[in-house]
């Protein structure tokens, strides 16, 4: 099981930027075919899938609400996935979590993995808080 640690959250004004990091404690070999996703949950709301990346080739998925503003990327040497968040809005305020699991390319790229994982994942970490003030 891959252990994940999220970091990089903070408080910014609307229009600002933040970069979140999700560091995995797994060897590069075992991490090579995972789907890694970012999710967020605001108080009183359901957990929402934000973005995902297939570590085997870098293909990505984005929720409609963040497409064009957020970018998910990876540093395979560091087993770390990043979420660059630009043009932040007050509605982006939430606790952000990452999750990782073995998954197929299409499953990850299409968003199917993200939609399933937000309900089924059992190893959520502490998350990192993002607060955007208007």
Order of alpha helices (4+ residues) and beta strands (2+ residues): beta-beta-beta-beta-beta-beta-beta-beta-beta-alpha-alpha-beta
